[in-house]
């Protein structure tokens, strides 16, 4: 793993366009298998300074794999106008000096981040497509659907707002259930298969995480069930749900 830091100096008048360009470029980063995660931050004390952090699987994967791959042209097309504004660009390797602070991690972080939710949904939908009860609901499913659901779950549990930015947020998710007439046995099977998949891929099994995870899954599937019924008129512009630990935060033993 290698961490790339780029420091930009952006004039105030160009700040909004710069952030918008990187929001578009982030689609390519999110799709690149060489990119583990990314974050663009802005200095509070001197707002003209930005720092972009990108974690790559390796330096070679960044400099050779990504830059010669299919996602780089679209990425570079967006950020090219700002290359001249780069004040510093360096690669760093993590050291052994690291550890948790006192802040409570998000459910997304506790689960293992985007990779964990992608493992979960890939395994889950493999089970779904083989299931006689709910498999027919997903006939002709877009092969990218498991990844989209991973993005949704990641955002719900405190991760990046990728589903909102790339898929249309809550409005889009609601439209996926309209008119489906999901039955209660189908809803329950969906829940059971997801919980089985969570065990199979190794999501955390501590009571606190699983209680919060199950709480959202029950809430979400019951909402989807209601929204799918004939004649249902759910609100289409509600905010994205954001799930936390509830009454039982994670147990973190003292060092």
MIDOSE-1310 file (N, C-alpha, C; in nm, 2 decimals, decimal comma, always signed):
residues 255
xxxx	+0,09/-0,12/+0,00/+0,00/+0,00/+0,00/+0,09/+0,12/+0,00; +0,05/+0,23/-0,07/+0,12/+0,35/-0,08/+0,02/+0,47/-0,07; +0,06/+0,57/+0,00/-0,04/+0,69/+0,01/+0,02/+0,81/-0,07; -0,05/+0,86/-0,16/-0,01/+0,98/-0,24/-0,08/+1,10/-0,18
xxxx	+0,00/+1,21/-0,16/-0,05/+1,34/-0,12/-0,02/+1,44/-0,22; -0,12/+1,51/-0,26/-0,10/+1,63/-0,36/-0,15/+1,75/-0,29; -0,07/+1,86/-0,29/-0,11/+1,98/-0,22/-0,13/+2,08/-0,34; -0,25/+2,14/-0,34/-0,29/+2,24/-0,44/-0,31/+2,37/-0,38
xxxx	-0,27/+2,48/-0,45/-0,31/+2,61/-0,42/-0,40/+2,66/-0,52; -0,53/+2,69/-0,48/-0,64/+2,72/-0,57/-0,69/+2,86/-0,53; -0,70/+2,95/-0,63/-0,76/+3,08/-0,60/-0,90/+3,07/-0,56; -0,94/+3,16/-0,47/-1,08/+3,15/-0,42/-1,18/+3,15/-0,53
xxxx	-1,16/+3,22/-0,63/-1,26/+3,23/-0,74/-1,28/+3,10/-0,81; -1,17/+3,01/-0,80/-1,17/+2,88/-0,88/-1,21/+2,76/-0,79; -1,23/+2,79/-0,66/-1,25/+2,68/-0,56/-1,37/+2,59/-0,59; -1,48/+2,65/-0,62/-1,60/+2,57/-0,65/-1,58/+2,48/-0,77
xxxx	-1,52/+2,54/-0,88/-1,50/+2,46/-1,00/-1,40/+2,35/-0,98; -1,30/+2,38/-0,89/-1,20/+2,28/-0,86/-1,26/+2,16/-0,79; -1,34/+2,19/-0,69/-1,41/+2,08/-0,61/-1,50/+2,00/-0,70; -1,57/+2,07/-0,79/-1,67/+2,00/-0,88/-1,59/+1,91/-0,98
xxxx	-1,47/+1,96/-1,02/-1,39/+1,88/-1,12/-1,35/+1,75/-1,05; -1,30/+1,76/-0,92/-1,26/+1,65/-0,85/-1,37/+1,55/-0,81; -1,49/+1,61/-0,79/-1,61/+1,52/-0,77/-1,63/+1,44/-0,89; -1,62/+1,49/-1,01/-1,64/+1,42/-1,13/-1,52/+1,32/-1,15
xxxx	-1,40/+1,36/-1,12/-1,28/+1,27/-1,14/-1,29/+1,16/-1,04; -1,35/+1,18/-0,93/-1,36/+1,07/-0,83/-1,43/+0,95/-0,88; -1,52/+0,97/-0,97/-1,59/+0,85/-1,03/-1,49/+0,75/-1,09; -1,38/+0,81/-1,15/-1,28/+0,72/-1,21/-1,19/+0,66/-1,10
xxxx	-1,16/+0,73/-1,00/-1,09/+0,68/-0,88/-1,17/+0,56/-0,82; -1,30/+0,59/-0,80/-1,38/+0,48/-0,74/-1,39/+0,36/-0,82; -1,37/+0,37/-0,95/-1,38/+0,25/-1,04/-1,25/+0,18/-1,06; -1,14/+0,25/-1,02/-1,01/+0,19/-1,05/-0,97/+0,09/-0,95
xxxx	-0,94/-0,03/-0,99/-0,90/-0,14/-0,89/-0,77/-0,11/-0,81; -0,69/-0,01/-0,86/-0,57/+0,02/-0,80/-0,59/+0,12/-0,68; -0,71/+0,18/-0,67/-0,73/+0,28/-0,57/-0,81/+0,22/-0,46; -0,76/+0,24/-0,33/-0,82/+0,19/-0,22/-0,92/+0,29/-0,16
xxxx	-0,88/+0,41/-0,15/-0,97/+0,52/-0,11/-0,91/+0,65/-0,14; -0,99/+0,76/-0,12/-0,94/+0,89/-0,16/-1,01/+1,00/-0,07; -0,95/+1,11/-0,06/-1,02/+1,22/+0,02/-0,96/+1,35/-0,02; -1,04/+1,45/-0,05/-1,00/+1,59/-0,08/-1,03/+1,67/+0,04
xxxx	-0,93/+1,74/+0,10/-0,96/+1,83/+0,22/-0,91/+1,97/+0,19; -0,98/+2,07/+0,26/-0,95/+2,21/+0,24/-0,90/+2,27/+0,37; -0,80/+2,35/+0,36/-0,74/+2,41/+0,48/-0,84/+2,52/+0,54; -0,86/+2,51/+0,67/-0,95/+2,61/+0,73/-0,88/+2,74/+0,75
xxxx	-0,75/+2,74/+0,79/-0,68/+2,86/+0,82/-0,64/+2,94/+0,69; -0,61/+2,87/+0,58/-0,57/+2,93/+0,45/-0,65/+2,86/+0,35; -0,77/+2,90/+0,32/-0,87/+2,82/+0,23/-0,82/+2,80/+0,09; -0,72/+2,87/+0,05/-0,67/+2,85/-0,09/-0,59/+2,72/-0,10
xxxx	-0,56/+2,65/+0,01/-0,48/+2,53/+0,01/-0,57/+2,41/+0,02; -0,55/+2,31/-0,07/-0,62/+2,18/-0,06/-0,51/+2,07/-0,05; -0,55/+1,96/+0,01/-0,47/+1,84/+0,01/-0,56/+1,72/-0,04; -0,51/+1,65/-0,14/-0,57/+1,53/-0,19/-0,49/+1,41/-0,14
xxxx	-0,56/+1,32/-0,08/-0,50/+1,20/-0,03/-0,56/+1,08/-0,11; -0,47/+1,00/-0,17/-0,52/+0,88/-0,24/-0,44/+0,76/-0,19; -0,50/+0,66/-0,15/-0,44/+0,53/-0,11/-0,44/+0,44/-0,23; -0,32/+0,40/-0,27/-0,31/+0,31/-0,38/-0,26/+0,17/-0,33
xxxx	-0,29/+0,07/-0,41/-0,25/-0,07/-0,37/-0,10/-0,08/-0,37; -0,03/-0,01/-0,45/+0,11/+0,00/-0,46/+0,16/+0,11/-0,54; +0,28/+0,15/-0,53/+0,33/+0,26/-0,62/+0,33/+0,22/-0,76; +0,36/+0,10/-0,79/+0,36/+0,05/-0,93/+0,22/+0,05/-0,99
xxxx	+0,12/+0,01/-0,90/-0,02/+0,01/-0,95/-0,07/+0,15/-0,98; -0,02/+0,25/-0,91/-0,05/+0,39/-0,94/+0,02/+0,44/-1,06; +0,15/+0,43/-1,06/+0,23/+0,49/-1,17/+0,22/+0,42/-1,30; +0,20/+0,29/-1,29/+0,19/+0,21/-1,42/+0,05/+0,16/-1,44
xxxx	-0,01/+0,09/-1,35/-0,14/+0,03/-1,37/-0,25/+0,13/-1,39; -0,26/+0,23/-1,30/-0,37/+0,33/-1,31/-0,34/+0,42/-1,43; -0,22/+0,47/-1,44/-0,19/+0,57/-1,54/-0,20/+0,52/-1,69; -0,18/+0,39/-1,70/-0,19/+0,33/-1,83/-0,32/+0,25/-1,85
xxxx	-0,41/+0,26/-1,75/-0,54/+0,19/-1,75/-0,65/+0,27/-1,81; -0,77/+0,20/-1,81/-0,89/+0,26/-1,88/-0,95/+0,38/-1,81; -0,92/+0,39/-1,68/-0,99/+0,50/-1,60/-0,91/+0,63/-1,60; -0,78/+0,62/-1,63/-0,70/+0,74/-1,62/-0,74/+0,85/-1,72
xxxx	-0,77/+0,83/-1,84/-0,80/+0,94/-1,93/-0,92/+1,02/-1,88; -1,02/+0,96/-1,84/-1,14/+1,04/-1,79/-1,10/+1,12/-1,66; -1,02/+1,05/-1,57/-0,97/+1,12/-1,45/-0,89/+1,24/-1,49; -0,79/+1,22/-1,58/-0,70/+1,33/-1,61/-0,77/+1,45/-1,68
xxxx	-0,87/+1,41/-1,76/-0,94/+1,52/-1,84/-1,01/+1,61/-1,74; -1,05/+1,57/-1,63/-1,12/+1,65/-1,53/-1,02/+1,74/-1,45; -0,91/+1,68/-1,42/-0,81/+1,76/-1,33/-0,70/+1,83/-1,40; -0,69/+1,81/-1,53/-0,58/+1,87/-1,61/-0,57/+2,02/-1,59
xxxx	-0,68/+2,09/-1,59/-0,67/+2,24/-1,58/-0,60/+2,28/-1,45; -0,59/+2,19/-1,35/-0,54/+2,23/-1,22/-0,40/+2,17/-1,19; -0,34/+2,10/-1,29/-0,21/+2,04/-1,27/-0,11/+2,15/-1,24; -0,12/+2,27/-1,30/-0,03/+2,38/-1,28/-0,04/+2,43/-1,14
xxxx	-0,15/+2,40/-1,07/-0,17/+2,45/-0,93/-0,11/+2,35/-0,82; -0,05/+2,24/-0,86/+0,01/+2,15/-0,77/+0,13/+2,21/-0,71; +0,14/+2,22/-0,58/+0,25/+2,28/-0,51/+0,35/+2,16/-0,47; +0,29/+2,05/-0,44/+0,37/+1,93/-0,39/+0,30/+1,80/-0,43
xxxx	+0,37/+1,70/-0,46/+0,32/+1,57/-0,49/+0,42/+1,47/-0,44; +0,38/+1,39/-0,34/+0,47/+1,29/-0,28/+0,39/+1,16/-0,25; +0,47/+1,05/-0,25/+0,42/+0,92/-0,21/+0,48/+0,88/-0,07; +0,40/+0,83/+0,02/+0,44/+0,79/+0,15/+0,40/+0,64/+0,18
xxxx	+0,48/+0,58/+0,26/+0,44/+0,44/+0,31/+0,40/+0,45/+0,45; +0,30/+0,38/+0,50/+0,27/+0,38/+0,64/+0,38/+0,32/+0,73; +0,39/+0,37/+0,85/+0,48/+0,32/+0,95/+0,41/+0,24/+1,05; +0,48/+0,19/+1,15/+0,42/+0,11/+1,26/+0,35/+0,20/+1,36
xxxx	+0,37/+0,33/+1,35/+0,32/+0,42/+1,45/+0,17/+0,46/+1,40; +0,08/+0,39/+1,46/-0,06/+0,41/+1,42/-0,15/+0,34/+1,53; -0,27/+0,38/+1,54/-0,36/+0,32/+1,64/-0,49/+0,40/+1,65; -0,59/+0,35/+1,71/-0,72/+0,42/+1,73/-0,71/+0,53/+1,83
xxxx	-0,79/+0,63/+1,81/-0,81/+0,74/+1,91/-0,94/+0,71/+1,99; -0,98/+0,81/+2,06/-1,10/+0,79/+2,15/-1,23/+0,80/+2,08; -1,23/+0,84/+1,95/-1,36/+0,86/+1,88/-1,42/+0,73/+1,85; -1,55/+0,72/+1,85/-1,62/+0,60/+1,82/-1,62/+0,58/+1,66
xxxx	-1,58/+0,47/+1,61/-1,58/+0,45/+1,47/-1,72/+0,44/+1,42; -1,73/+0,47/+1,29/-1,86/+0,44/+1,22/-1,89/+0,30/+1,20; -2,01/+0,26/+1,18/-2,04/+0,12/+1,14/-1,96/+0,08/+1,02; -1,95/+0,17/+0,92/-1,88/+0,15/+0,80/-1,73/+0,11/+0,83
xxxx	-1,67/+0,19/+0,92/-1,53/+0,16/+0,95/-1,52/+0,03/+1,03; -1,61/+0,01/+1,12/-1,60/-0,11/+1,20/-1,62/-0,24/+1,12; -1,70/-0,23/+1,01/-1,73/-0,34/+0,93/-1,61/-0,38/+0,84; -1,53/-0,28/+0,81/-1,41/-0,30/+0,72/-1,42/-0,22/+0,59
xxxx	-1,50/-0,12/+0,59/-1,51/-0,03/+0,47/-1,57/-0,08/+0,35; -1,54/-0,02/+0,24/-1,60/-0,05/+0,11/-1,58/-0,19/+0,07; -1,46/-0,24/+0,09/-1,42/-0,38/+0,05/-1,51/-0,48/+0,12; -1,54/-0,46/+0,25/-1,62/-0,55/+0,32/-1,77/-0,55/+0,27
xxxx	-1,82/-0,44/+0,24/-1,96/-0,43/+0,19/-1,97/-0,49/+0,05; -1,86/-0,47/-0,03/-1,86/-0,53/-0,17/-1,85/-0,68/-0,16; -1,78/-0,74/-0,07/-1,77/-0,88/-0,04/-1,91/-0,93/+0,00; -1,97/-0,86/+0,09/-2,11/-0,89/+0,14/-2,21/-0,90/+0,03
xxxx	-2,22/-0,80/-0,06/-2,32/-0,80/-0,16/-2,29/-0,89/-0,27; -2,17/-0,92/-0,30/-2,13/-1,01/-0,41/-2,18/-1,15/-0,36; -2,15/-1,19/-0,24/-2,19/-1,32/-0,19/-2,34/-1,33/-0,17; -2,40/-1,22/-0,12/-2,54/-1,22/-0,10/-2,62/-1,24/-0,23
xxxx	-2,59/-1,16/-0,34/-2,66/-1,17/-0,46/-2,64/-1,30/-0,53; -2,52/-1,37/-0,51/-2,50/-1,50/-0,56/-2,60/-1,60/-0,50; -2,63/-1,58/-0,37/-2,73/-1,66/-0,30/-2,87/-1,63/-0,36; -2,90/-1,50/-0,37/-3,03/-1,45/-0,42/-3,07/-1,51/-0,55
xxxx	-2,98/-1,51/-0,64/-3,01/-1,55/-0,78/-3,04/-1,70/-0,79; -2,99/-1,78/-0,68/-3,01/-1,92/-0,68/-3,14/-1,96/-0,60; -3,20/-1,86/-0,54/-3,31/-1,88/-0,45/-3,44/-1,88/-0,52; -3,52/-1,99/-0,50/-3,65/-2,00/-0,57/-3,75/-1,89/-0,53
xxxx	-3,75/-1,84/-0,41/-3,85/-1,75/-0,36/-3,82/-1,61/-0,41; -3,70/-1,56/-0,39/-3,67/-1,42/-0,43/-3,59/-1,41/-0,56; -3,54/-1,52/-0,61/-3,46/-1,51/-0,73/-3,53/-1,45/-0,85; -3,66/-1,48/-0,86/-3,74/-1,42/-0,98/-3,75/-1,27/-0,97
xxxx	-3,74/-1,21/-0,85/-3,75/-1,06/-0,84/-3,63/-1,00/-0,90; -3,52/-1,07/-0,91/-3,39/-1,02/-0,96/-3,35/-1,08/-1,10; -3,45/-1,13/-1,17/-3,42/-1,19/-1,30/-3,38/-1,07/-1,39; -3,27/-1,09/-1,47/-3,22/-0,98/-1,55/-3,15/-0,87/-1,48
xxxx	-3,10/-0,90/-1,36/-3,03/-0,80/-1,27/-2,91/-0,75/-1,34; -2,89/-0,62/-1,33/-2,76/-0,56/-1,38/-2,65/-0,62/-1,31; -2,54/-0,67/-1,38/-2,43/-0,73/-1,31/-2,36/-0,63/-1,21; -2,38/-0,50/-1,23/-2,33/-0,40/-1,13/-2,41/-0,38/-1,01
xxxx	-2,53/-0,44/-1,01/-2,62/-0,41/-0,90/-2,56/-0,44/-0,76; -2,49/-0,56/-0,74/-2,43/-0,58/-0,61/-2,34/-0,47/-0,56; -2,26/-0,41/-0,66/-2,17/-0,30/-0,62/-2,25/-0,18/-0,58; -2,36/-0,15/-0,65/-2,44/-0,04/-0,62/-2,50/-0,05/-0,48
xxxx	-2,55/-0,17/-0,45/-2,60/-0,19/-0,31/-2,50/-0,18/-0,21; -2,37/-0,22/-0,24/-2,26/-0,20/-0,15/-2,24/-0,05/-0,12; -2,25/+0,03/-0,23/-2,23/+0,17/-0,22/-2,34/+0,23/-0,12; -2,47/+0,18/-0,14/-2,58/+0,23/-0,06/-2,55/+0,20/+0,09
xxxx	-2,52/+0,07/+0,11/-2,50/+0,03/+0,25/-2,38/+0,11/+0,31; -2,28/+0,12/+0,23/-2,16/+0,20/+0,28/-2,20/+0,34/+0,33; -2,28/+0,41/+0,24/-2,32/+0,54/+0,28/-2,41/+0,54/+0,40; -2,51/+0,45/+0,41/-2,60/+0,44/+0,52/-2,52/+0,43/+0,65
xxxx	-2,42/+0,34/+0,65/-2,34/+0,31/+0,77/-2,23/+0,41/+0,80; -2,23/+0,52/+0,73/-2,13/+0,62/+0,77/-2,01/+0,64/+0,67; -2,01/+0,57/+0,56/-1,90/+0,58/+0,46/-1,92/+0,70/+0,36; -1,84/+0,70/+0,26/-1,85/+0,81/+0,16/-1,99/+0,81/+0,10
xxxx	-2,03/+0,93/+0,06/-2,17/+0,95/+0,00/-2,17/+0,92/-0,15; -2,12/+0,80/-0,18/-2,11/+0,77/-0,33/-2,24/+0,74/-0,39; -2,33/+0,67/-0,31/-2,46/+0,64/-0,37/-2,54/+0,77/-0,40; -2,53/+0,87/-0,32/-2,59/+1,00/-0,34/-2,53/+1,07/-0,46
xxxx	-2,40/+1,06/-0,47/-2,33/+1,14/-0,57/-2,33/+1,07/-0,71; -2,34/+0,94/-0,71/-2,32/+0,86/-0,84/-2,45/+0,79/-0,88; -2,55/+0,77/-0,79/-2,66/+0,69/-0,82/-2,80/+0,76/-0,80; -2,79/+0,88/-0,74/-2,92/+0,96/-0,72/-2,98/+0,95/-0,58
xxxx	-2,91/+0,89/-0,49/-2,95/+0,89/-0,35/-3,08/+0,82/-0,32; -3,15/+0,87/-0,22/-3,27/+0,80/-0,17/-3,38/+0,79/-0,28; -3,39/+0,90/-0,36/-3,49/+0,90/-0,47/-3,47/+0,78/-0,56; -3,35/+0,75/-0,60/-3,33/+0,64/-0,70/-3,36/+0,51/-0,63
xxxx	-3,32/+0,49/-0,50/-3,34/+0,36/-0,44/-3,49/+0,34/-0,43; -3,57/+0,44/-0,40/-3,72/+0,42/-0,38/-3,78/+0,37/-0,52; -3,73/+0,43/-0,63/-3,78/+0,39/-0,76/-3,76/+0,25/-0,79; -3,65/+0,19/-0,73/-3,62/+0,05/-0,76/-3,73/-0,05/-0,70
xxxx	-3,81/+0,00/-0,61/-3,90/-0,09/-0,54/-4,05/-0,07/-0,58; -4,07/+0,04/-0,65/-4,21/+0,07/-0,68/-4,27/-0,04/-0,77; -4,39/-0,08/-0,74/-4,46/-0,18/-0,82/-4,41/-0,32/-0,81; -4,32/-0,35/-0,73/-4,26/-0,48/-0,72/-4,35/-0,58/-0,65
xxxx	-4,44/-0,53/-0,56/-4,53/-0,61/-0,48/-4,46/-0,72/-0,41; -4,36/-0,68/-0,33/-4,28/-0,78/-0,25/-4,37/-0,84/-0,15; -4,36/-0,97/-0,13/-4,44/-1,04/-0,03/-4,36/-1,04/+0,10; -4,43/-1,06/+0,22/-4,36/-1,07/+0,34/-4,26/-1,19/+0,35
xxxx	-4,30/-1,31/+0,29/-4,20/-1,42/+0,29/-4,08/-1,38/+0,21; -4,10/-1,31/+0,10/-3,98/-1,27/+0,02/-3,89/-1,17/+0,10; -3,96/-1,08/+0,17/-3,88/-0,98/+0,25/-3,80/-1,06/+0,36; -3,86/-1,15/+0,42/-3,79/-1,23/+0,53/-3,68/-1,31/+0,47
xxxx	-3,70/-1,37/+0,35/-3,59/-1,45/+0,29/-3,48/-1,36/+0,26; -3,50/-1,24/+0,21/-3,40/-1,14/+0,18/-3,31/-1,11/+0,30; -3,38/-1,09/+0,42/-3,31/-1,07/+0,54/-3,23/-1,19/+0,58; -3,28/-1,30/+0,58/-3,21/-1,42/+0,62/-3,09/-1,45/+0,53
xxxx	-3,10/-1,43/+0,40/-2,99/-1,46/+0,31/-2,88/-1,35/+0,33; -2,92/-1,23/+0,36/-2,82/-1,13/+0,39/-2,74/-1,16/+0,52; -2,81/-1,20/+0,62/-2,75/-1,24/+0,75/-2,65/-1,36/+0,73; -2,70/-1,45/+0,65/-2,61/-1,57/+0,62/-2,48/-1,52/+0,54
xxxx	-2,50/-1,43/+0,45/-2,39/-1,38/+0,37/-2,29/-1,30/+0,46; -2,35/-1,23/+0,56/-2,26/-1,15/+0,65/-2,18/-1,25/+0,73; -2,23/-1,36/+0,77/-2,15/-1,46/+0,84/-2,04/-1,52/+0,75; -2,08/-1,55/+0,63/-1,99/-1,61/+0,53/-1,87/-1,53/+0,50
xxxx	-1,89/-1,40/+0,48/-1,78/-1,31/+0,44/-1,71/-1,25/+0,56; -1,75/-1,28/+0,68/-1,68/-1,24/+0,80/-1,70/-1,10/+0,85; -1,82/-1,05/+0,83/-1,85/-0,92/+0,90/-1,84/-0,94/+1,05; -1,81/-0,83/+1,12/-1,79/-0,84/+1,26/-1,91/-0,91/+1,33
xxxx	-1,88/-0,99/+1,43/-1,99/-1,07/+1,49/-2,02/-1,02/+1,63; -1,96/-0,91/+1,67/-1,98/-0,86/+1,81/-2,13/-0,82/+1,82; -2,19/-0,84/+1,94/-2,33/-0,81/+1,95/-2,37/-0,67/+1,91; -2,28/-0,57/+1,94/-2,32/-0,43/+1,92/-2,33/-0,40/+1,77
xxxx	-2,23/-0,45/+1,69/-2,24/-0,43/+1,54/-2,36/-0,50/+1,48; -2,37/-0,63/+1,52/-2,48/-0,71/+1,46/-2,62/-0,65/+1,50; -2,63/-0,60/+1,62/-2,76/-0,54/+1,66/-2,79/-0,42/+1,57; -2,69/-0,33/+1,55/-2,71/-0,21/+1,47/-2,74/-0,25/+1,32
xxxx	-2,66/-0,34/+1,27/-2,67/-0,39/+1,13/-2,81/-0,45/+1,11; -2,85/-0,54/+1,20/-2,99/-0,60/+1,19/-3,10/-0,50/+1,20; -3,08/-0,40/+1,28/-3,18/-0,29/+1,30/-3,20/-0,22/+1,17; -3,09/-0,18/+1,10/-3,11/-0,12/+0,97/-3,18/-0,21/+0,87
xxxx	-3,13/-0,33/+0,86/-3,18/-0,43/+0,76/-3,33/-0,45/+0,78; -3,38/-0,46/+0,91/-3,52/-0,47/+0,93/-3,59/-0,35/+0,89; -3,54/-0,23/+0,93/-3,61/-0,11/+0,89/-3,61/-0,09/+0,74; -3,50/-0,11/+0,68/-3,49/-0,09/+0,53/-3,58/-0,18/+0,45
xxxx	-3,58/-0,31/+0,49/-3,66/-0,41/+0,41/-3,81/-0,39/+0,44; -3,85/-0,35/+0,56/-3,99/-0,32/+0,58/-4,03/-0,20/+0,51; -3,95/-0,10/+0,49/-3,98/+0,02/+0,42/-3,99/-0,02/+0,27; -3,90/-0,10/+0,22/-3,90/-0,14/+0,08/-4,03/-0,22/+0,05
xxxx	-4,07/-0,31/+0,15/-4,19/-0,39/+0,14/-4,31/-0,29/+0,12; -4,32/-0,19/+0,21/-4,44/-0,10/+0,20/-4,44/-0,02/+0,07; -4,32/+0,02/+0,03/-4,31/+0,11/-0,09/-4,34/+0,03/-0,22; -4,33/-0,10/-0,21/-4,34/-0,19/-0,33/-4,49/-0,23/-0,36
xxxx	-4,58/-0,20/-0,26/-4,71/-0,25/-0,27/-4,79/-0,17/-0,37; -4,89/-0,23/-0,44/-4,98/-0,16/-0,54/-5,04/-0,04/-0,48; -5,03/+0,07/-0,55/-5,09/+0,19/-0,50/-5,01/+0,27/-0,40; -4,89/+0,22/-0,36/-4,81/+0,29/-0,26/-4,76/+0,42/-0,32
xxxx	-4,76/+0,53/-0,24/-4,71/+0,66/-0,29/-4,61/+0,71/-0,19; -4,49/+0,65/-0,18/-4,39/+0,69/-0,08/-4,33/+0,83/-0,11; -4,28/+0,90/-0,01/-4,21/+1,03/-0,05/-4,09/+1,00/-0,13; -4,07/+1,08/-0,23/-3,96/+1,05/-0,33/-3,83/+1,13/-0,30
xxxx	-3,84/+1,23/-0,21/-3,72/+1,32/-0,19/-3,68/+1,32/-0,04; -3,70/+1,21/+0,03/-3,65/+1,20/+0,17/-3,50/+1,19/+0,17; -3,44/+1,24/+0,28/-3,29/+1,23/+0,29/-3,24/+1,08/+0,30; -3,12/+1,06/+0,27/-3,06/+0,93/+0,28/-3,06/+0,89/+0,43
xxxx	-3,09/+0,77/+0,46/-3,08/+0,73/+0,60/-2,94/+0,71/+0,64; -2,91/+0,75/+0,77/-2,77/+0,73/+0,82/-2,78/+0,66/+0,96; -2,72/+0,54/+0,96/-2,74/+0,46/+1,08/-2,62/+0,46/+1,17; -2,64/+0,46/+1,30/-2,54/+0,46/+1,40/-2,55/+0,34/+1,49
xxxx	-2,47/+0,35/+1,60/-2,47/+0,24/+1,69/-2,59/+0,23/+1,78; -2,67/+0,33/+1,79/-2,79/+0,33/+1,87/-2,75/+0,33/+2,02; -2,81/+0,24/+2,10/-2,79/+0,25/+2,24/-2,67/+0,17/+2,28; -2,60/+0,09/+2,19/-2,49/+0,01/+2,23/-2,37/+0,03/+2,14
xxxx	-2,28/+0,13/+2,18/-2,16/+0,16/+2,10/-2,07/+0,04/+2,11; -1,97/+0,03/+2,02/-1,88/-0,08/+2,02/-1,80/-0,10/+2,15; -1,77/-0,22/+2,19/-1,68/-0,24/+2,30/-1,54/-0,25/+2,25; -1,46/-0,15/+2,30/-1,32/-0,14/+2,26/-1,24/-0,16/+2,39
xxx	-1,17/-0,28/+2,40/-1,09/-0,31/+2,52/-0,98/-0,21/+2,54; -0,95/-0,18/+2,67/-0,83/-0,09/+2,69/-0,70/-0,16/+2,65; -0,61/-0,08/+2,60/-0,48/-0,14/+2,55/-0,41/-0,21/+2,67
